[in-house]
Amino acid sequence: MAEEKRIPDREHQNITLRDRRRLLITGVHNVESFNEECIVVDTELGIIVVRGLEMHINKLDVESAALDVEGEIGAIEYIDQSAPRRKGGFLSGLFR
């Protein structure tokens, strides 16, 4: 019989956005920084930057590794630190 490989338990990451006003993120390791316009979160799958207006953290549950944010959510972006950055950003690539 083939030996069964056991995958180590990992915190699953889910991102749920409701009506662009309520954001729930699981798999959170740490909140690196936050203010009303930007929240930087270290998660199981990398760094996430949440941008918006009048945002505040309702709850950070360390036991379940969950973050609950409320406010006007404008953007959610993964930051891939290993990928080379393009000069001028995304829009400059469109207008070449």
Residue, then its C-alpha position, 0 to 999 in steps of 0.5 A: m500500500a502506498e503511504e498516505k502523505r499528511i498535509p499539515d493543518r493550515e489556517h484557511q484564508n477567506i476574504t468576504l466582502r459584503d456591500r463594500r462596507r464589511l470585510l471579513i478576512t480569515g487566516v490572519h497572522n498579524v495586522e501590520s498597520f492600520n488607519e482610516e484609509c489603509i490596513v496592512v494585514d499579514t495572512e497565510l497567503g501573503i500581505i494584503v493591503v485594504r484601502g478605503l475611507e472611514m475604515h475601522i477594525n471591529k474585531l481581531d480574533v487571534e484564536s480563530a485568526a479572523l479580522d472584521v473591518e467596517g467602512e467604505i472599502g475601495a480596494i483589496e490588494y495582495i502584495d507579492q514581494s518577490a515579483p518585479r514591479r513595473k515602472g509606472g504601475f498597471l495603467s502605464g502598461l495599458f497605455r503603451 
